[in-house]
Amino acid sequence: MLFNRTRRKKIASKVIHCITPWQKSVGLMFSFPIRNKCLVFHFDPPRRIDLHMMFVFYPIDVLFLDMKMKVIEIKENFLPFTIYLSKKAANYAIELPNRTVLDKRIRIGDKMGF
């Protein structure tokens, strides 16, 4: 489960960890829209994270977290067939259903937990 510790709200019931290069490159490609689950991409050391939405046919929201699990950047409504490079170095990228950031009122500085 992904939980916003700052706001004491459940964000997603199911968490899928993407650790291997294969898992990171495939991500949500050719999948159905995600609901009540999220993909968590792990990066060590922290870096600017380059994400693509090639062959993902629906928009998503993305949270970028530091090593303390604090939200340091948010990309809302990440559209199909686009790319995005985070502005800050992060340890985690969390892909969520579209509008999750708005619906759950997630903000920069919120602390997340698994």
C-alpha positions as CSV (number, residue, x, y, z in Angstrom):
1,M,0.0,0.0,0.0
2,L,1.2,3.6,-0.7
3,F,0.3,5.9,2.1
4,N,0.6,9.7,2.4
5,R,2.0,10.0,5.9
6,T,1.7,13.8,5.9
7,R,-2.0,13.8,5.1
8,R,-2.8,10.4,6.6
9,K,-4.4,9.1,3.4
10,K,-4.2,5.9,1.5
11,I,-3.0,6.6,-2.1
12,A,-3.0,3.2,-3.6
13,S,-3.8,-0.3,-2.4
14,K,-1.3,-2.2,-4.6
15,V,2.3,-1.2,-5.1
16,I,4.4,-2.8,-7.9
17,H,8.2,-2.2,-7.4
18,C,10.2,-1.8,-10.6
19,I,13.8,-2.5,-9.8
20,T,15.4,-4.2,-12.8
21,P,16.4,-2.5,-16.0
22,W,13.7,-4.6,-17.8
23,Q,11.0,-3.6,-15.4
24,K,12.0,0.0,-15.6
25,S,12.0,0.1,-19.4
26,V,8.6,-1.7,-19.8
27,G,6.7,0.0,-17.0
28,L,3.1,0.5,-18.2
29,M,3.6,-0.2,-21.9
30,F,0.7,-2.1,-23.5
31,S,-1.2,-2.2,-20.2
32,F,-4.7,-1.2,-19.3
33,P,-5.3,2.0,-17.2
34,I,-4.1,1.5,-13.7
35,R,-6.6,1.8,-10.9
36,N,-5.9,1.8,-7.2
37,K,-2.3,0.7,-7.8
38,C,1.0,2.3,-8.5
39,L,4.4,1.5,-10.0
40,V,7.4,2.5,-8.0
41,F,10.7,2.9,-9.8
42,H,13.8,2.7,-7.6
43,F,17.0,4.7,-8.4
44,D,20.3,4.5,-6.5
45,P,22.1,6.9,-6.6
46,P,19.5,9.6,-7.0
47,R,19.4,11.2,-10.5
48,R,17.2,13.1,-12.8
49,I,14.7,10.6,-14.1
50,D,13.8,10.3,-17.7
51,L,10.4,8.7,-18.3
52,H,8.6,7.9,-21.5
53,M,5.0,7.1,-22.3
54,M,5.6,5.2,-25.5
55,F,2.9,2.6,-26.0
56,V,1.0,3.8,-22.9
57,F,-2.4,4.8,-24.1
58,Y,-3.7,6.7,-21.1
59,P,-2.4,9.7,-19.0
60,I,-1.0,9.2,-15.5
61,D,0.4,11.3,-12.6
62,V,4.0,10.9,-11.4
63,L,5.5,11.7,-8.0
64,F,9.3,12.1,-7.6
65,L,10.6,11.4,-4.1
66,D,14.0,11.8,-2.4
67,M,15.7,9.2,-0.2
68,K,13.5,10.3,2.8
69,M,10.4,9.5,0.7
70,K,9.5,13.2,0.5
71,V,7.7,14.5,-2.6
72,I,10.2,16.8,-4.4
73,E,8.5,17.1,-7.8
74,I,5.1,16.3,-9.3
75,K,4.1,15.7,-13.0
76,E,0.4,15.6,-13.4
77,N,-1.5,14.4,-16.5
78,F,1.6,12.8,-18.2
79,L,0.2,12.2,-21.6
80,P,0.6,9.2,-23.9
81,F,3.5,9.1,-26.3
82,T,5.4,11.9,-24.6
83,I,8.7,12.0,-22.5
84,Y,9.6,13.8,-19.3
85,L,12.9,14.5,-17.6
86,S,12.6,15.4,-13.9
87,K,13.9,18.8,-12.9
88,K,15.4,17.4,-9.7
89,A,17.5,14.3,-8.8
90,A,15.2,11.7,-7.2
91,N,15.5,8.2,-5.7
92,Y,11.9,7.2,-6.6
93,A,9.4,7.8,-9.3
94,I,5.9,6.7,-8.5
95,E,3.4,6.3,-11.4
96,L,-0.2,6.7,-10.4
97,P,-3.6,6.8,-12.1
98,N,-4.4,10.2,-13.7
99,R,-5.9,12.8,-11.3
100,T,-4.6,11.0,-8.2
101,V,-2.5,14.1,-7.2
102,L,-5.6,16.3,-7.5
103,D,-8.1,13.9,-5.8
104,K,-5.7,13.0,-2.9
105,R,-4.4,16.5,-2.6
106,I,-0.8,15.5,-2.8
107,R,1.7,18.4,-2.5
108,I,5.4,19.0,-2.7
109,G,6.9,18.2,0.8
110,D,4.4,15.4,1.6
111,K,6.0,12.3,3.0
112,M,5.0,8.9,1.5
113,G,5.3,5.4,2.9
114,F,4.9,1.8,1.6
